[in-house]
Amino acid sequence: MRRIRFQPWDTAEPFVIDEVPVPVPGPGQLLVHTEVVGVGIGLVRMLHGRTAPEAGPGGEMVGRVAALGVGVAGFEVGDRVGGVVFEDVYARSVLAAPALVTRVPPEVTAPDALALVRGGLVALGALRAGRFERGESVLVTAAASGSGHLAVQLARALGAGRVVAAVGSPEKAGFVRGCGADEVVTYGQESWGDPVGVVLDGVGGALVQRGVDALAPHGRLVAFSAGGGAVDAGSLLGDLKSVTGFSVGRISRDRPEQIARLRAELWDLHAAGRLHPAHTALPLDRIAEAVELVEARGNLGRVLLRTG
Ligand SMILES: NC(=O)c1ccc[n+]([C@@H]2O[C@H](COP(=O)([O-])OP(=O)(O)OC[C@H]3O[C@@H](n4cnc5c(N)ncnc54)[C@H](OP(=O)(O)O)[C@@H]3O)[C@@H](O)[C@H]2O)c1
């Protein structure tokens, strides 16, 4: 089968496609023949931090169960599944932990499912972590990203009074308005408009404090980016603002039933025509282009690779 080998970032060919044996699922593992795998800022960050070849990175995938390891219950060969795999996801066949994948409804396309199993989960989980209530205003940073554009769509679908999309460049305005944003702001803009009830931050760094400053009294900022950032505690107290973290990985470990509820809600909203994931699909051997697109901050929605 084909699998991408990652070489040090500064080598001429950082991505090499190897032919390797199909892995054999160990106890408690699923073998999945992938259809699509995701490319995002997580992979870009990992590649930049990497100095030597190592196990291939993980990420989200959608495919069909091809074999079950000893002790796996709840799945059958042929089931269409999607979820996150921690390593060597850029391949035709991957080993997955049953707890981190879910069955994909048959009517959902592989690219839509791929966009929802991680980006959708992050977006809906973050909205819930921010205790969002119908009628409140919501500001989303990295609003054109794989998770951000779904956060904009979800805020709209769940009855936000006003949705503000914050993006890196004004060229993304049309796209995020199409997702349901009422207003579009860029990070460099001096004012982000009227204060909002909830900020979902998928960028980190200086934008965390910027997001806190954009909150109305009693507002909540949900930090779900791996981009770090710091907050001046003094900026929280007078207006009773709060900042909370959100991680799909942590919730999957601590509260799997919550993940199952979020996933069910996402499939329902998708079936009702309330969610329209956007994606750019490329074949596996064009991974360099896919990475470049995200690195240049040019992606609109989820970038994915077709492995078949
Ligand atoms: N907490 C969790 O469980 C969890 C899970 C998955 C992902 N995440 C986080 O969610 C955020 C969005 O991830 P994603 O996979 O949805 O994004 P993505 O589809 O890969 O989109 C990346 C976008 O992020 C923005 N961005 C901000 N800083 C960037 C940088 N230094 N380099 C490249 N792009 C940058 C860019 O848009 P603009 O230029 O418009 O800002 C870019 O287009 C990330 O911060 C990621 O760490 C969290």
The ligand as an ORCA input file, in Angstrom:
! r2SCAN-3c Opt
* xyz 0 1
  N      -8.680     21.738     20.569
  C      -8.829     20.755     19.702
  O      -9.308     19.675     20.008
  C      -8.429     21.002     18.281
  C      -8.509     19.989     17.323
  C      -8.159     20.289     16.011
  C      -7.718     21.577     15.688
  N      -7.632     22.524     16.685
  C      -7.173     23.883     16.397
  O      -8.108     24.521     15.568
  C      -7.454     25.530     14.824
  C      -7.894     25.431     13.385
  O      -7.466     24.166     12.913
  P      -7.983     23.644     11.509
  O      -7.358     22.327     11.255
  O      -9.445     23.786     11.476
  O      -7.340     24.759     10.549
  P      -7.047     24.641      9.004
  O      -8.228     24.134      8.280
  O      -5.755     23.965      8.807
  O      -6.914     26.190      8.618
  C      -5.774     26.895      8.965
  C      -6.108     28.378      9.044
  O      -5.679     28.856     10.322
  C      -5.285     30.206     10.227
  N      -3.954     30.370     10.824
  C      -3.718     31.071     11.950
  N      -2.410     31.044     12.236
  C      -1.807     30.339     11.266
  C      -0.459     29.982     10.999
  N       0.538     30.353     11.798
  N      -0.189     29.183      9.926
  C      -1.176     28.777      9.106
  N      -2.474     29.109      9.314
  C      -2.790     29.882     10.378
  C      -5.263     30.572      8.739
  O      -6.414     31.361      8.464
  P      -6.351     32.951      8.757
  O      -5.132     33.468      8.043
  O      -7.634     33.452      8.177
  O      -6.237     33.078     10.236
  C      -5.368     29.219      8.042
  O      -6.033     29.321      6.806
  C      -5.942     25.314     15.009
  O      -5.440     26.302     15.861
  C      -5.846     23.963     15.673
  O      -4.769     23.906     16.575
  C      -7.991     22.255     17.943
*
